[in-house]
Amino acid sequence: MDLPAARRYFEARAGEIRSHCGSGSAFVFIEECVLLEYLASAEAGKAATAATYKAFVSNWLGRVRPAYRDFAFRDGQQNLPAQMYYVLRCGLVHSFSLTPDAKGQSAGGRDRSIVLSHRSDGRRHLTRYPKRAKAPDAVLFVAEDFADDLRSVVRILFDEAERDGMLRGRILGRMRDHEPLAVVTRRNRRRSMPTVIQEVMIGEELLVAMGLLKVGLRELGRIDGATDFFHLPILLLASGFERMMKTVICCHHLETTGQFPPPSEFKRDRRGHDLTELLQRITQDCYSDAYLSRVPAAQADIAFLRSDPRLAAILKILSDFGQSARYYNLNIVLGHEDPGPSPEDEWQKLELEILKEDASWASRIGDPRESDAIHREINTALTVQCETLARALSRLFTIGGLGPLGRRISAHTHHFLFLTDDQLGKTDYEHVRV
């Protein structure tokens, strides 16, 4: 195996482990720690000792996230590499326990110095475990962030090996003497690499999504006192955002596993149109700590995506419309016990909430001369929300973690990507090329 093949192997294994984090199982940490030990051994060219393992954590993981090297426990000790060796390597991997053996404890390993968690628990990677009665003096490990950091280590380790012949020799020598696990099934062969047509079609899907969003915003701008056919912009925006979000998820899956997701990745029933759920997946998986710390705009994006109440209301309307509300009238006709929410009622409630931000709304709404102006204000407010969402998703393709393919197809997103804050809501979509 040459160095490029070795790199592809470890990048695929790191991505595969990352994809397992969604299970919420603690067993993914065993996979992560096994990979870490193999990388430490490969870097040393021989089985990792306590000294070379701890040095690998400090020197390589420490490059990705300095807290691996600098983290201080409540008692002031900065010995996380040692705790990782005795608790994760000797304990979890070799003894199937987070309690170090007697030898490890005598060398400084502490019981429960590392607490395992997932992003769904709301914890932050490499932070102190909350201090309360009988709580251990411990560091929190978050599976998803640990996996992302290991993927980064693979990249920088092999980047360095391309320049350093001695490191390259140690890595390849270790892999020759201790060939890493490689199970290839017939199913894996069929789905081992994305085909050219798949890569072309994911770009086409993003292009279609952008067209739907632009036309949807154009139709939204056409709503006035005489024309209130809101079904068309809702339909277009719901489809556009669903396609864009699913494209983000597909690119992220490819980047983390080396494959596009299987058909079962997206639900085939009405829940497959739930934009709120899709966005939750994106904010959980695509907004790593590294991305948030490296890109200041990403922090504003994640705050908007997770906390903006108006965006949540818009996504609920679009989701409901995609799931069942587009057939609301027929559901009533056919006698469905649960016809779903009325899209007209929901849309009007949203319009009213926006209108109420103007202190004079009560007097204006009864004045026919104010009708067009009121609709323009509402349309602008809704357009700002949609453009801000599209811009945040577009940023993931260029500087987020969607990989080379995401960057290649990112040109389709440039209309939204390059919108500045003072340009939001000011585009005349009647003259925007679709």
Order of alpha helices (4+ residues) and beta strands (2+ residues): alpha-alpha-alpha-alpha-alpha-alpha-beta-beta-alpha-alpha-alpha-alpha-alpha-alpha-alpha-alpha-alpha-alpha-alpha-alpha-alpha-alpha-alpha
